[in-house]
Amino acid sequence: MTTLTEELAGWASVLRLDDVPEDVVTTAKHQILSQLAAVRAGLGHPLGRRFVEAFGAPFQDDPARSAFVLASLGSWLHFDDTAYAGHLSNSTVTVPLAYAAPQGLTGKRLLTSIIVANETAARITAATTLGPFRGQSAAFTHVTGAIAGRLRGEDAPVRRWVDTLGLGFGLPPRTVPVGFLDGDAKLFGAATPVRVGLDACDASAVGLAGSPVIFEHPEGFLSRFATIPLPEAVVAGLGTRWHTRTTSFKVHPGGPGMDSAIDVGLELHRELSTKERPLRADDIAEIAVDTSLYTAVVERRAAEYLRGPMSPVSALVFSLRYTLATALLTGRLSTDDFTEKGLADTERWSLADRIDVRLDRDMTRDLFHCEVPFGEALRQAGERGTEWLRQFGAGWEGDGRWLVDLVGELPPPSRDFSDARKVTGARVHLRLKDGRSVVRELHVPMGAIGGEGRTPIAEVVRDKWLATGGREEFAAGVDRLEELSADEVGRLLTLIFDDRS
């Protein structure tokens, strides 16, 4: 009987770029630009520079070391991409890039490695979505991303994939919340699991074996990392359900579900400021944000670790209050706002302390009815998902039954994710001291899938890359990546940190 690992590996190990829909290939190119912009932003922060001081440059002679550093720099400011399911690009893009030169990858093979890594990592993460780990706290996503991103570039046989996944998931990383939010351990959130995956690749290369039933066994990975395991998600719709299509691109640093509020904050800054006088905290009499349960829960958890200007950056990127206050008062949100200079701004802290974050039930229902980040898992789970929903709701109010009733009946699982959406709404209320009241809301943030009448994703991603100092020449090369030879790919990679205009 074929195991989940064997079926997934059998498909992933032979996939060719010609088998992949054009829109999926385009999304993978966007991932390269977006994730490398996140890497550049991470490197521009003092903590990122300290990490490089400890572990070396983003690209170095040892590709495993390169992948480790790239994964860290791109992840910890929460400027990375999101998908159903997981923050994939921290491993699925960085590992293929780190190994592109040593493996002699052409542009087509590099894109194939990225897409295969996306699809395998997303599926295993999806199988655990109804559990205690989600988003960046699902660190094990990058064990898969690293394994698939490397093995596909090696054209490794199925047996090697099975052994490597079995080894990597025999001792997968597990996030400890206080370590993740209080201090700088979040710098290792993607890097450590990448290293676990790459070590598993080295081990299988010399004949070490892993369990072929590592995922579905009663004492296997899913039994330990999911509240409601979804083993069927690992292999559902191979070749038709393209998880890469669910990728949304961050345009600001900041944690889950906050993007719409930040976008609104930036809009309100432009609307309420003049050239002579920008909006000030003293202009605002009252401020409130209505948002979904997910964002409200994250805000509440992050607040436990905030200490004003002494707050750990790891918690600060999850603070809706701090990021919204910054956007409203400065008209931007960038790496600098998570440095000592930004944190020393007492005006934004005074405004942040006054922001009332309120649960909006309609936005909560919309969140769970779209595919990303939870809806698709609940659709696949059917009645099995009821208990997880109840527990999630209980963390906010009562026994959680209210959330089960609120979400109600869900549509069937997506066939191919071509219409997938990420709806993370926010409504910002301002009452100004001059008597004006302003209300603005947004349901799908900039860069997320499912938004209508918005700036095209290609423009969003290119602007993100250029805003971090990336070269136009590199972006143009990524646009035609599938045409490039191995030598041309090697030369293109030298432009990533070349800041000449």
Backbone hydrogen bonds, N-H to C=O, Kabsch-Sander energy under -0.5 kcal/mol:
donor,donor_aa,acceptor,acceptor_aa,energy
5,T,212,P,-0.6
7,E,3,T,-2.4
8,L,4,L,-2.7
9,A,5,T,-2.8
10,G,6,E,-2.3
11,W,7,E,-1.4
12,A,8,L,-2.7
13,S,9,A,-2.5
14,V,11,W,-1.0
15,L,11,W,-0.8
19,D,16,R,-1.9
20,V,17,L,-1.8
24,V,21,P,-0.6
25,V,21,P,-1.7
26,T,22,E,-2.3
27,T,23,D,-1.9
28,A,24,V,-1.9
29,K,25,V,-1.7
30,H,26,T,-2.1
31,Q,27,T,-2.2
32,I,28,A,-1.5
33,L,29,K,-1.7
34,S,30,H,-2.8
35,Q,31,Q,-3.0
36,L,32,I,-2.1
37,A,33,L,-1.9
38,A,34,S,-1.8
39,V,35,Q,-2.2
40,R,36,L,-2.4
41,A,37,A,-2.3
42,G,38,A,-2.6
43,L,39,V,-2.5
44,G,40,R,-1.4
45,H,42,G,-1.1
49,R,45,H,-2.2
50,R,46,P,-1.9
51,F,47,L,-2.1
52,V,48,G,-2.0
53,E,49,R,-2.0
54,A,50,R,-1.8
55,F,51,F,-2.6
56,G,52,V,-2.6
66,S,62,D,-2.1
67,A,63,P,-2.7
68,F,64,A,-2.0
69,V,65,R,-2.1
70,L,66,S,-2.9
71,A,67,A,-2.4
72,S,68,F,-1.5
73,L,69,V,-2.5
74,G,70,L,-1.9
75,S,71,A,-0.7
75,S,72,S,-1.0
76,W,72,S,-1.6
78,H,75,S,-1.9
82,T,248,S,-2.2
83,A,86,G,-1.5
85,A,83,A,-0.8
86,G,83,A,-1.3
88,L,86,G,-1.3
90,N,87,H,-0.7
91,S,88,L,-2.2
92,T,88,L,-2.5
93,V,89,S,-1.3
94,T,89,S,-1.3
95,V,91,S,-2.0
97,L,93,V,-2.0
98,A,94,T,-2.6
99,Y,95,V,-2.1
100,A,96,P,-0.7
100,A,97,L,-0.7
101,A,97,L,-0.5
103,Q,99,Y,-2.4
104,G,100,A,-0.6
104,G,101,A,-1.1
105,L,100,A,-2.6
107,G,484,L,-2.5
110,L,106,T,-2.4
111,L,107,G,-2.3
112,T,108,K,-2.2
113,S,109,R,-2.2
114,I,110,L,-2.0
115,I,111,L,-2.5
116,V,112,T,-2.7
117,A,113,S,-2.3
118,N,114,I,-2.6
119,E,115,I,-2.6
120,T,116,V,-2.3
121,A,117,A,-2.5
122,A,118,N,-2.8
123,R,119,E,-1.4
124,I,120,T,-1.9
125,T,121,A,-2.1
126,A,122,A,-2.7
127,A,123,R,-1.7
128,T,125,T,-1.5
129,T,126,A,-1.2
131,G,129,T,-2.0
137,S,134,R,-1.7
138,A,135,G,-1.3
139,A,137,S,-1.9
141,T,138,A,-1.8
142,H,139,A,-1.9
143,V,140,F,-1.3
144,T,140,F,-1.3
145,G,141,T,-2.2
146,A,142,H,-1.9
147,I,143,V,-2.0
148,A,144,T,-3.1
149,G,145,G,-2.3
150,R,146,A,-1.7
151,L,147,I,-2.9
152,R,148,A,-2.1
153,G,149,G,-0.5
154,E,150,R,-1.1
155,D,151,L,-0.6
155,D,152,R,-0.9
156,A,151,L,-2.1
160,R,157,P,-0.5
161,W,157,P,-1.6
162,V,158,V,-2.4
163,D,159,R,-2.3
164,T,160,R,-2.6
165,L,161,W,-2.7
166,G,162,V,-2.1
167,L,163,D,-2.3
168,G,164,T,-2.9
169,F,165,L,-2.2
170,G,167,L,-1.1
171,L,167,L,-0.6
175,T,137,S,-0.6
179,G,176,V,-0.6
180,F,176,V,-2.1
181,L,177,P,-2.0
182,D,178,V,-2.2
183,G,181,L,-0.7
185,A,179,G,-0.5
187,L,184,D,-1.8
188,F,185,A,-2.4
189,G,186,K,-1.9
192,T,188,F,-2.1
194,V,190,A,-1.7
195,R,191,A,-2.1
196,V,192,T,-2.0
197,G,193,P,-2.4
198,L,194,V,-2.4
199,D,195,R,-2.6
200,A,196,V,-2.0
201,C,197,G,-1.6
202,D,198,L,-2.0
203,A,199,D,-2.4
204,S,200,A,-2.5
205,A,201,C,-1.6
206,V,202,D,-0.7
206,V,203,A,-0.9
207,G,204,S,-1.5
208,L,203,A,-2.1
214,I,211,S,-0.9
217,H,213,V,-1.8
220,G,217,H,-2.8
221,F,214,I,-3.3
222,L,215,F,-1.3
224,R,220,G,-0.8
224,R,221,F,-1.2
225,F,221,F,-1.8
226,A,222,L,-1.5
227,T,130,L,-1.1
228,I,130,L,-2.8
230,L,127,A,-2.0
233,A,230,L,-1.8
234,V,231,P,-1.4
235,V,232,E,-0.8
236,A,232,E,-1.1
238,L,235,V,-1.1
240,T,237,G,-2.6
241,R,237,G,-3.1
242,W,240,T,-1.2
242,W,416,D,-0.8
243,H,241,R,-1.0
245,R,242,W,-1.6
246,T,243,H,-1.9
247,T,244,T,-1.6
248,S,82,T,-3.2
249,F,447,G,-2.8
250,K,248,S,-0.5
254,G,77,L,-1.0
254,G,78,H,-0.6
255,G,317,V,-3.6
258,M,255,G,-1.4
262,I,258,M,-2.2
263,D,259,D,-2.7
264,V,260,S,-2.4
265,G,261,A,-2.5
266,L,262,I,-2.4
267,E,263,D,-2.0
268,L,264,V,-2.7
269,H,265,G,-2.0
270,R,266,L,-2.0
271,E,267,E,-2.2
272,L,268,L,-2.7
273,S,269,H,-1.4
274,T,277,R,-2.3
283,D,280,R,-1.5
284,I,281,A,-1.4
285,A,283,D,-0.6
285,A,431,R,-2.6
286,E,431,R,-1.8
287,I,354,R,-0.5
288,A,429,H,-2.0
289,V,356,D,-3.0
290,D,427,R,-2.7
291,T,358,R,-2.4
292,S,425,G,-0.7
296,A,292,S,-2.3
297,V,293,L,-2.7
298,V,294,Y,-2.2
299,E,295,T,-2.5
300,R,296,A,-2.1
301,R,297,V,-2.4
302,A,298,V,-2.6
303,A,299,E,-2.1
304,E,300,R,-0.7
304,E,301,R,-0.9
305,Y,302,A,-2.0
306,L,303,A,-0.9
307,R,308,G,-0.6
310,M,307,R,-1.9
311,S,308,G,-2.3
314,S,183,G,-0.5
315,A,312,P,-1.0
316,L,312,P,-2.1
317,V,313,V,-2.1
318,F,315,A,-1.5
319,S,316,L,-1.8
320,L,318,F,-0.8
323,T,319,S,-2.1
324,L,320,L,-2.5
325,A,321,R,-2.3
326,T,322,Y,-2.3
327,A,323,T,-2.2
328,L,324,L,-2.7
329,L,325,A,-2.1
330,T,326,T,-2.4
331,G,326,T,-0.5
331,G,327,A,-1.8
332,R,326,T,-0.5
337,D,334,S,-1.5
338,F,335,T,-2.1
339,T,336,D,-1.5
342,G,336,D,-1.0
343,L,339,T,-2.5
344,A,340,E,-1.3
345,D,342,G,-1.5
346,T,344,A,-1.1
349,W,345,D,-1.2
350,S,346,T,-2.2
351,L,347,E,-1.8
352,A,348,R,-2.7
353,D,349,W,-2.3
354,R,351,L,-1.3
355,I,351,L,-0.6
355,I,352,A,-1.2
356,D,287,I,-1.8
357,V,355,I,-0.7
358,R,289,V,-3.6
358,R,356,D,-0.6
360,D,291,T,-3.2
361,R,359,L,-0.5
364,T,360,D,-1.8
365,R,361,R,-2.6
366,D,362,D,-2.5
367,L,363,M,-2.1
368,F,364,T,-1.9
369,H,365,R,-1.4
370,C,366,D,-1.2
372,V,421,R,-2.0
375,G,367,L,-0.5
376,E,371,E,-2.2
377,A,374,F,-0.7
378,L,374,F,-2.0
379,R,375,G,-2.3
380,Q,376,E,-2.3
381,A,377,A,-2.2
382,G,378,L,-2.0
384,R,381,A,-1.8
385,G,382,G,-1.6
386,T,383,E,-1.4
388,W,384,R,-0.5
389,L,385,G,-2.3
390,R,386,T,-2.4
391,Q,387,E,-2.4
392,F,388,W,-2.4
393,G,389,L,-2.6
394,A,390,R,-2.1
395,G,391,Q,-1.0
395,G,392,F,-0.5
396,W,393,G,-1.7
397,E,393,G,-2.4
400,G,397,E,-1.2
403,L,400,G,-1.1
404,V,400,G,-1.1
405,D,401,R,-2.3
406,L,402,W,-2.3
407,V,403,L,-2.6
408,G,404,V,-2.1
420,A,417,F,-1.3
422,K,449,I,-2.2
423,V,372,V,-0.5
424,T,422,K,-0.8
424,T,443,H,-1.3
426,A,442,L,-2.2
427,R,290,D,-2.2
428,V,440,R,-3.0
429,H,288,A,-3.0
429,H,427,R,-0.5
430,L,438,V,-3.0
431,R,286,E,-2.5
432,L,430,L,-0.5
432,L,436,R,-3.0
433,K,283,D,-2.5
435,G,432,L,-1.8
438,V,430,L,-2.8
440,R,428,V,-2.0
442,L,426,A,-2.3
448,A,445,P,-2.0
451,G,448,A,-0.9
459,E,456,P,-0.6
460,V,456,P,-2.1
461,V,457,I,-2.8
462,R,458,A,-2.0
463,D,459,E,-2.7
464,K,460,V,-2.0
465,W,461,V,-2.3
466,L,462,R,-2.7
467,A,463,D,-2.5
468,T,464,K,-0.9
468,T,465,W,-0.7
469,G,466,L,-1.8
470,G,465,W,-2.0
475,A,471,R,-1.6
476,A,472,E,-2.5
477,G,473,E,-1.7
478,V,474,F,-2.3
479,D,475,A,-1.8
480,R,476,A,-0.9
480,R,477,G,-0.6
481,L,478,V,-1.8
483,E,480,R,-1.9
484,L,481,L,-1.9
489,V,485,S,-2.3
490,G,486,A,-2.2
491,R,487,D,-2.2
492,L,488,E,-2.3
493,L,489,V,-2.2
494,T,490,G,-0.8
494,T,491,R,-0.6
495,L,492,L,-1.8
496,I,493,L,-1.3
498,D,495,L,-0.9
499,D,497,F,-0.8
